[in-house]
Amino acid sequence: MKLKASLAWKVRTIHGEIFGLRRPITENILCLAEDRQKRPKVGSLLDALLEDSDMTTGNRKGDSEVARINDVRLEGLTLRVADVWRSIEFYCNKLGFAVEINKAPQFAMVRVGGPTGGTIGLLVHDSCDPLGSKSTTPRQRAGIHVELTTDHLDALYEQLKAQGVEFFERPHEEPWERSMRVHDPDRYTIEFSEGRRGHRGAT
């Protein structure tokens, strides 16, 4: 029983570090393997660690396998809103997006940038859940950015301003992009940047 307890103590891990030992976990597994050859069999604890551990190279996914998992698209996102009709007015009548689905007052979906563009869902707050989306503050919602792009930022700024859109940040330069920002009726941040996001390169 003392030997079993000793081995159990050695192989318990948190964040890849073995309690009471400073060596890397793979080194300790090898040491335990050597100990197993020298000591009486103590059950399946060590066998399970050595034979079934995800740390063995046979169980790891190679880079090529991970690279194959890339046929994924971001279709859109959904925002919890206080008034679906009010959000439709902002996103469609002011920003110029198209209504794809209209099930107001519960839900609507708007499409950005034509038939092949992504979507923004507008889902009414769940008033039955006091700790749900309705409990978020305007400041918390402002920290959520809906990030959009255009090839003509300044022209879009003038066009949207003429539609009554009030920007809290005009077009300006950042080290990584040129952008402008506006709050929607629920205080989510809508950010427009120029060019494809992440394709600007080093500046």
C-alpha positions in Angstrom: 0.0 0.0 0.0 2.8 2.4 0.7 4.4 1.8 -2.7 1.0 2.4 -4.5 0.5 5.6 -2.6 4.0 6.8 -3.5 3.4 6.2 -7.2 0.0 7.8 -7.1 1.5 10.9 -5.5 4.2 11.1 -8.2 1.8 10.9 -11.2 -0.8 13.4 -10.1 -0.5 16.5 -12.3 -1.8 20.0 -12.7 -0.9 22.1 -15.7 1.7 19.6 -16.8 3.7 19.8 -13.6 4.1 16.8 -11.2 3.6 17.5 -7.5 6.9 17.6 -5.6 9.0 17.2 -8.7 10.8 19.8 -10.8 11.7 17.7 -13.9 9.5 17.9 -17.0 6.6 15.5 -17.0 8.0 13.3 -19.8 11.2 12.8 -17.9 9.4 11.7 -14.8 7.3 9.3 -16.9 10.5 7.7 -18.1 11.8 7.5 -14.6 8.6 5.9 -13.4 8.9 3.4 -16.3 12.4 2.4 -15.1 11.1 2.1 -11.6 8.4 -0.2 -12.8 11.0 -2.6 -14.1 12.8 -2.7 -10.8 9.8 -2.9 -8.5 6.9 -5.3 -8.0 3.8 -4.7 -10.1 1.5 -2.2 -8.4 -1.6 -2.3 -10.5 -2.9 -0.4 -13.5 -2.2 3.2 -12.4 1.3 3.5 -14.0 0.3 1.3 -17.0 -2.6 3.6 -17.7 -0.3 6.7 -17.6 2.3 5.2 -19.8 0.1 3.4 -22.3 -2.9 5.8 -22.6 -1.3 9.2 -22.0 -2.1 11.9 -24.6 1.6 12.9 -24.2 2.7 10.0 -26.3 3.6 10.9 -29.9 1.2 8.3 -31.3 -1.8 10.2 -29.9 -0.7 13.7 -31.0 -2.3 15.3 -34.1 0.4 16.3 -36.5 0.6 19.7 -38.1 -0.7 18.4 -41.4 -3.8 16.9 -39.8 -4.6 20.2 -38.0 -4.0 22.1 -41.2 -6.7 20.1 -42.9 -9.4 21.4 -40.5 -9.7 24.7 -42.3 -12.9 24.3 -44.3 -14.8 26.6 -41.9 -16.4 29.9 -42.5 -17.6 32.6 -40.1 -21.2 33.2 -41.2 -22.1 35.8 -38.7 -22.9 36.6 -35.0 -25.9 37.4 -32.9 -26.4 40.3 -30.5 -28.9 40.5 -27.7 -30.9 43.7 -28.0 -33.6 45.5 -26.1 -35.8 46.3 -29.1 -35.5 44.3 -32.4 -37.5 46.9 -34.4 -35.2 49.7 -33.2 -32.1 47.7 -34.2 -33.6 47.0 -37.6 -34.1 50.7 -38.1 -30.4 51.3 -37.3 -28.8 48.5 -39.2 -31.0 48.7 -42.2 -32.3 52.2 -42.6 -29.1 53.9 -41.4 -26.3 51.5 -42.2 -27.9 50.2 -45.3 -27.9 46.4 -44.5 -30.6 44.1 -45.8 -33.2 42.3 -43.7 -32.7 38.6 -44.2 -35.2 37.3 -41.6 -37.8 39.4 -39.7 -39.5 37.8 -36.8 -39.7 40.9 -34.7 -40.2 41.6 -31.9 -38.3 38.4 -31.0 -35.6 38.1 -33.7 -34.3 39.5 -36.9 -31.3 38.8 -39.1 -29.6 41.4 -41.3 -27.1 40.6 -44.1 -24.0 42.8 -44.5 -22.4 43.5 -47.9 -24.8 41.8 -50.4 -25.9 38.2 -50.9 -22.6 36.6 -50.1 -21.9 38.8 -47.0 -22.1 37.7 -43.4 -25.1 38.2 -41.0 -25.9 39.9 -37.8 -28.6 38.3 -35.7 -30.7 40.6 -33.4 -32.3 38.6 -30.6 -34.4 40.2 -27.9 -33.2 40.1 -24.3 -34.4 37.2 -22.2 -36.3 39.1 -19.6 -37.0 35.9 -17.7 -33.4 35.5 -16.7 -32.3 38.3 -14.3 -28.6 37.3 -14.7 -28.8 37.0 -18.5 -28.1 39.4 -21.3 -30.4 42.1 -20.0 -28.1 42.6 -17.0 -25.1 43.7 -19.1 -24.2 47.3 -18.8 -23.7 49.8 -21.7 -20.0 49.8 -20.9 -19.8 46.0 -21.1 -21.7 46.0 -24.4 -19.4 48.8 -25.8 -16.5 46.4 -25.3 -18.1 44.0 -27.9 -16.9 45.1 -31.4 -18.7 44.1 -34.6 -15.8 44.6 -37.0 -16.6 45.4 -40.6 -14.4 46.5 -43.6 -14.7 48.6 -46.7 -12.3 49.7 -49.4 -13.4 53.3 -49.2 -13.6 54.4 -45.6 -13.8 58.1 -46.0 -16.5 57.9 -48.7 -18.5 55.6 -46.4 -18.1 57.9 -43.5 -19.6 60.8 -45.5 -22.4 58.6 -46.8 -23.4 57.3 -43.4 -23.1 60.7 -41.7 -25.6 62.0 -44.3 -27.9 59.1 -43.2 -27.8 60.4 -39.6 -25.2 58.0 -38.2 -23.3 59.7 -35.4 -19.7 58.4 -35.1 -17.9 58.7 -31.8 -14.6 58.1 -33.7 -14.1 59.6 -37.1 -11.8 57.9 -39.7 -8.4 57.9 -38.2 -5.1 56.0 -38.4 -4.1 53.2 -36.0 -0.7 51.4 -36.3 -2.5 48.4 -37.7 -5.4 50.0 -39.7 -7.4 53.0 -40.6 -10.9 52.8 -38.9 -13.9 54.6 -37.5 -16.5 53.6 -34.9 -20.1 54.1 -33.9 -22.4 52.7 -31.2 -25.6 50.9 -32.2 -28.8 51.6 -30.2 -27.8 49.0 -27.5 -24.3 50.5 -27.3 -22.5 47.7 -29.1 -19.4 49.1 -30.9 -19.6 48.9 -34.7 -16.2 49.4 -36.2 -15.4 50.0 -39.9 -11.8 49.6 -41.1 -10.3 50.1 -44.5 -9.1 47.1 -46.5 -9.2 43.5 -45.5 -8.7 43.0 -41.8 -5.2 41.7 -41.0 -4.0 42.3 -44.5 -2.4 45.7 -44.1 1.0 44.4 -43.2 3.7 46.0 -41.1 3.6 49.7 -40.7 
